[in-house]
Every structure is written in C-alpha cells, then in structure tokens.
Amino acid sequence: MGTSIATPRPSDWSESTLGSDAAAAAASHAVSAETQHYLTMITASFDEAAVALLTVTDGSTIFFRQHVHSQFELSFDSPLTMFVRGKAITASLASGGSGVAGQVTIAGYS
C-alpha cells in the first residue's frame, strides 16, 4: 500500500463522480508523464443503505482498500503517496446493488 510524506500541503485538485443505478462509481485524476500524485482525502457514499468495496489505484497498483457501509470519509494527515509518476489515480466504488447509486470524491496535489 502507499506511504506518507513528511511535508503535506493543501489539495490543489479534486475529482468527483456520481454512479448510476447498480453501477460502479469511479473518480480519476490524470497527470503528465513526470508528475506524481499525493492523495489527501477520499469520500464515498451511497444514496441508500449499501456495502461495497472502495479501491484506490495508481495504474494497476492498489494503494488503499476499504469496505464502505453507506458512507465513508478519510482525510490523510500525511498524504498517501502514489509511487509511479505519470499514472492516473483512480478511486473505484463497487456497485451497491439494484436501485442504489454511489458517489466517490478524491482530492490531492500533484
């Protein structure tokens, strides 16, 4: 999983997405080839009671996993560092089931 850095700074970007009925929701932030991401905050929620897995990746590397029980929010005191430069960071919330929509937001700096 990811590691923290010693000197955090305020987020300068955020990405959010609202999934549709029974579909996964994914928020992603792309970068240029030499840029590295630092994740400062993740939120995920459903519009009705549901449980699903939230996964944060940098390309194919998994940095964070958490089961979301209706809603979840986490701010990192020291940002989560994405190791590979030039890869998009993506937070994906699996489907909450029929009739349920999920939402994911990520924030950080690059």
C-alpha positions as CSV (number, residue, x, y, z in Angstrom):
1,M,0.0,0.0,0.0
2,G,1.1,3.7,-0.3
3,T,3.3,5.5,2.1
4,S,3.1,9.0,3.6
5,I,5.4,12.0,3.0
6,A,6.8,14.3,5.7
7,T,5.5,17.7,4.5
8,P,1.9,17.8,3.4
9,R,0.3,20.7,1.6
10,P,-3.2,21.8,0.7
11,S,-5.0,20.0,-2.1
12,D,-5.0,21.7,-5.5
13,W,-7.3,19.3,-7.3
14,S,-10.4,17.2,-6.6
15,E,-12.4,14.8,-8.7
16,S,-15.9,13.5,-8.1
17,T,-18.3,11.2,-9.8
18,L,-21.9,10.0,-9.2
19,G,-22.6,6.5,-10.4
20,S,-25.9,5.4,-11.8
21,D,-28.3,2.7,-10.5
22,A,-26.5,-0.5,-9.7
23,A,-23.2,0.6,-11.4
24,A,-19.8,1.2,-10.0
25,A,-18.6,4.8,-9.5
26,A,-15.0,5.8,-10.2
27,A,-13.3,9.2,-9.8
28,S,-10.0,9.6,-11.6
29,H,-7.3,12.3,-11.9
30,A,-4.8,12.1,-14.8
31,V,-1.3,13.7,-15.0
32,S,1.5,14.4,-17.3
33,A,4.3,11.8,-17.7
34,E,6.6,13.2,-15.0
35,T,4.0,14.1,-12.4
36,Q,3.5,12.3,-9.1
37,H,0.2,12.3,-7.1
38,Y,-0.4,12.8,-3.4
39,L,-3.8,11.9,-2.1
40,T,-5.2,14.0,0.8
41,M,-8.8,12.9,1.0
42,I,-11.3,10.2,-0.1
43,T,-15.1,10.2,0.4
44,A,-17.5,7.6,-0.8
45,S,-21.2,7.1,-0.2
46,F,-24.4,5.5,-1.4
47,D,-27.9,7.1,-1.8
48,E,-29.4,4.2,0.1
49,A,-28.1,1.6,2.7
50,A,-25.4,-0.5,0.9
51,V,-22.0,-2.1,1.4
52,A,-19.3,-2.3,-1.2
53,L,-15.5,-2.2,-1.7
54,L,-13.7,1.1,-2.4
55,T,-10.3,0.7,-4.1
56,V,-7.7,3.4,-4.9
57,T,-5.2,2.5,-7.6
58,D,-2.3,4.2,-9.5
59,G,-2.4,2.3,-12.7
60,S,-2.5,-1.4,-11.7
61,T,-1.1,-0.9,-8.2
62,I,-3.6,-1.0,-5.3
63,F,-2.8,1.6,-2.6
64,F,-5.9,1.5,-0.5
65,R,-9.0,-0.7,0.1
66,Q,-11.9,-0.1,2.4
67,H,-15.4,-1.6,2.7
68,V,-17.9,1.3,2.6
69,H,-21.0,0.9,4.8
70,S,-23.3,3.5,3.3
71,Q,-20.7,6.3,3.7
72,F,-17.0,6.8,4.3
73,E,-14.7,9.7,4.6
74,L,-10.9,9.8,5.3
75,S,-8.5,12.8,5.3
76,F,-4.8,11.8,5.5
77,D,-2.7,13.8,8.0
78,S,0.2,13.0,5.8
79,P,-0.9,12.4,2.1
80,L,-0.8,8.9,0.6
81,T,2.0,8.9,-2.0
82,M,1.4,7.3,-5.4
83,F,4.8,5.7,-6.3
84,V,4.6,5.7,-10.1
85,R,4.9,9.0,-11.9
86,G,2.6,9.7,-14.9
87,K,-0.2,7.3,-13.8
88,A,-3.7,8.4,-13.2
89,I,-5.1,7.9,-9.7
90,T,-8.5,6.3,-9.5
91,A,-10.9,5.6,-6.7
92,S,-13.5,3.0,-7.6
93,L,-16.6,2.2,-5.5
94,A,-18.1,-1.1,-6.5
95,S,-21.9,-1.3,-7.1
96,G,-24.1,-1.0,-4.1
97,G,-26.8,-3.2,-5.8
98,S,-30.0,-2.7,-7.6
99,G,-31.6,0.7,-7.1
100,V,-28.5,2.1,-5.4
101,A,-26.2,4.9,-6.8
102,G,-22.7,5.5,-5.4
103,Q,-20.6,8.7,-5.3
104,V,-16.8,9.0,-5.0
105,T,-14.6,12.1,-4.4
106,I,-10.8,12.3,-4.2
107,A,-8.6,15.3,-3.6
108,G,-4.9,15.8,-3.5
109,Y,-2.0,17.5,-5.2
110,S,0.5,16.6,-8.0
